[in-house]
Each structure stands twice: as C-alpha cells, then as structure tokens.
Amino acid sequence: MDALSDALADTGLDSRLDRDTSNCSIARTLEIVGEKWTILILREAWYGSSRFSDFERVLGCPRNLLATRLRMLVKEGILATETYKEPGARSRPKYVITAKGMDLVPAVMGLLQWGDRYRADPEGPAVEARHRGCGARVHAQIRCSEGHPVQADDIESIPGPGFRMKPAQ
C-alpha cells in the first residue's frame, strides 16, 4: 500500500483506515458461513452426515433453524440435494457437499486447529484430523502461489482490483 499511501498523503486520507470496507470478501463470506450452526452443519457434512434427521440428532439444532441453514447452504451451492428412498418410505432429500463446499475445508480446518490448541478439553481434542493415506495428523497451512509456507507476519495486504476509498464526506 506504500504507493497508494504516498498518493493519499496530501489528502489526509489513510488507505488503511479510510478504505471502503463494503467490498470485503471476508464480510461477504461471513454473511453465508459466519454463524455457529452453519459451520457445525458443514463439519457434520464432512464427517458424513447427509440426512436432515442426522444433522438434527447430532447437532441438537432447532428444526426450523436447521431447515433454514440447510436451504441457505443449498441456495449458495455449498451443499446440494439428492433424493434417497428407504424401503417402504417416501423419497427424501439428502445433503451432499459440493466442490464449493469442499473449498471451505481449509478455513474450517484452521478453526479446528486453533480450537485444538486453545480451546480443547484438558484431555485433548474430541476429534483428530488424519490423512487417510498415511495416518499423519492434518494441519491447515498458508502457502503462497509458488508453494512456499507463509507465516502470518510475512503476509502483506496490498490494494486489489476492487479496492476503493470511502467517498469523501
């Protein structure tokens, strides 16, 4: 942001503090998945739950709230529905995770990793994520597009194509 900061220096505006935050990908993402039950529904979908009754049983989420969250996840393309039918019963929808939903795995794994480190039970985490191929523990990690591991303090935020300043008042 140095070039932008220099260009704004004469105006008294600070590109960090006077930017328009209404065009924020984090805020837009949280509008969809930033509620506790939504993240827990996704967790259970990754663990293998697919039926409304499965989600209701394991989560203890109120039915109306669960139905609303599942509809929203389907509308957003994070989950999809497929029909299943048990012998002697009517057809019902089951929920399957989509590619868009799978793209949320690193974010949720990051939450799990943080929770395991700072909020786990004194005996340890309730669930461990392991690589099915070798059995090693799975860790969320940030990498640059060249494949280098990146630490949080090595990340710089620069204006992107959608960067805007707040309108002048």
N, C-alpha and C positions, 0 to 999 in steps of 0.2 A: 504494500500500500504506500510505499515511500513516494513514488511519482505522483500519485493521487493526493497524498497528504501535502506534498510540496505545492501542487496546483491549487489546493484549497486553503493554504496557509494565509493568503492575503484576504480571504473571505471571512475568516474567523470560524470556519466550519472544521470539524474534526471528522475524518472519514470513519473512525471507529464509533463515535458517539452520535453523529448526525446522519447516519445512513438510514435508508428506508428499510425497516426490517419486515415489512409486509410481504416481501418477496423472499421468504426464508424456507428452504427445503426442510429444515428440522421442524419448524412450526407446522408446515403442511403435513408432514409425516405424523406428528403427534395428534393432529386432528383425526387421524384414522386409527392409529395404534397406541395412543398415549393414555389409555385408560386401563386400569388393572385387569378387568375381566377380559379385555380383548387380547392382551399379551398372554394371559393364562389359557385362553381358548387356543391360541396358536401353539403354546407349549404342549397342550394335550393333543393337538392335531399331529405335532411332530412325534409325540410319544405313541401315536397310533389310534387315538380316539377318532371316530368318524360319525357316530350317530348322536342325535340330539340327546337321547337318554344317557349315553356315555358321558357327554360333557356335563350334563346336569348332575349325574351321580358323583363324578369325581370332583367337580368344582364346587357344588353346593350353591351355584349361582341362581338367583331367582329366575324362573322360567321366562317371564316377559323380557327381562334384561338379556338373558342368553339368546332368545329368539331375535331380539333387535341387533345384538352384536354379530350373530351369525349372518343375518341378512346383509348387514353392512359389509362384512368381510367378503361375502359373495359378490355384492354390488361392486366393490373395489377390485375384484379379480384376484384376491389373495387366497380365497377358498373357492371351490366350485362344488356344485352338487351333482351327484349321480344317483340314480334310482336303484334301490335294492328291495327285495321282497323275500320275507321269510315264509316258509310253508304255512298256508292257512291264514296268512295275514295280508293286509293291503300293502301296496307299494309305498315306500317312504324314501325321503332323500337321505343320502349320507354325504358327509362333507369331506372333500379331498383337498389337499394343499396343492396350489398351483406353482408354476415356476416363479411367479411374482411373490408368492408367499415364501418360497424357499430362499429368495433373495433377502428375506428378513432374518434368516438364521444367524448370520454373524452378529447382528445387533442384539438379538436375544441371547446368544451365547456370551456376548460381552456383559450383559446384565447378570447372567448366571455366574460368570467368572467373578465379577465384582461381589455379588451376593455370597458366593462361596468363601471369598476372602474376608469380607467384613460383616456378614450377617448370618452366617451358618450357625446351626445348632452347636453347642460346645462339643458334641461327639463328632461333628463333621457334617458335610453336606448330605442331603437326603438322596440325591441322585448324582452320579458321576457320568460325565460325557466321555465316551471312549471311542476310539477309531475301530470300527468293525473289522478292518483289515489286519491290524496288528495288536489291538488291545490297549494301546497307549492312550493316556488322557488327551483330550482335545482342548486346545486353548485358542481363544479369539486373539487375533494379532492384526495390527495395522501394517500394511505394506504399500510402498509406492508402486506406480505402474511399471517400474523397472524391476520389481520384485524384492527390493531392499526392505528389511524390517525397519519400521519408523517408530520412534518414541514420541510421546505427546509433546514434549518440549522441542522436538525437531520439526514440528508442523508449523508452517506459516500460512496465514489466510490472506489471500490477495483478491482484489475485485474480479469477479467473473462476468460473463456476458450479461447477466441480469442485474448487475449492481446498479443501485440508484441511491441518490441522496434524498433526504426528506425535502419536500417542497419548501421553498422559502416562506417564512411567516411574516 
